[in-house]
């Protein structure tokens, strides 16, 4: 039997802008709220619509998802909200979802917008939360794990920390953690290993990736995912760090010659709700989401593991390519020396800089969770 879904009063907004913001911040947030509503065609966060005089009320949710055009969004996030949940609830739950980068939102703003309630339900890229709270980005630091099973085991240790931090410091309820395929190096000219990055301009998506590239003598260039292909095509950057399949999806394999098949890090994101928006949902709907979001999470992680290998196969034109377009990139395998050097740079330079930004308390959290799992302890700075 499906749970009966309740609804809030007609036209209600679970987090009115006037209640949480003031001055210019309030006006900007309300303007963004209008933009998101227009982009999704959605009603306020949970407003009922009645099919008929005696028909059941419909609860409508407004959701901001992850990156547009990649398979995590097109194959999983979007169908889950627009097809799976309406089917499970016999139409009593209707949701509209828009990728954050199609809604005029910078990825770095998502955490703050969730905290303020401007975005009631949304996906946040962990590596873009460094500016607001470096602790949240800890699992996305480069050079920690070279395979997904090891990452998942470590994340299980860190997840209670993530949940508590979001709830107590940011007023956000953690609901799921997602993974993109391994983040690898696409280069426009030949390379044989990490030493060849010295002097090159390398696209990065986070401050910790930038720390690593700088330690290698490269020039990090922060570039939004939506701008990645044009920047590589224009020669603004020489190499780019992005997902093995994500790069293939946007056509990066057509303008790059060499793929360095060592996971620099893993693109992680979390799906969460503003605490007030979550509390305002009917209990049956909360239960439904708690039951089915883990299934969405599992599907996304499974696909990330498949796509990591398939992305390599497709970019290099291997016969085993299934989910992408076949390219002709040269495959560069990491040597044991490169793996060792990467870990040394992380421990000697990336981790200390992260601890300095995060604070001394973060070192203890790191050493008892991710540092223990990765075998990379750090000292307070």
Secondary structure, 3 states (H helix, E strand, C coil): CCCCCCCECCCCCCCCHHHHCCHHHHHHHHHHHHHHHHHHCCCCCCEEEECCCCCCEEEEEEEEECCCCCHHHHHHHHHHHHHHHHHHCCCCEEEEEEEHHHCCCCHHHHHHHHHHCCCCEEEEEHHHCCCCCHHHHHHHCCCCCCCHHHHHHHHHHHHHHHHHHHHHHHCEEEEEEEEEEEEEEEECCCCCCHHHHCCCEEEECCHHHHHHHHHCCCEEEECCHHHHHHHHHCCCCCEEEEEHHHHHHCCHHHCCCEEEEEEEEEEEEEEEEEHHHHHHCCHHHHHHHHHHHHHHHHHHHHHHHHHHHHHHHHHCCCCCCCCCCCCCCEEECCCHHHHHHHHHHHHHHHHHHHHHHHCHHHHHHHHHCHHHHHCCCCCCC
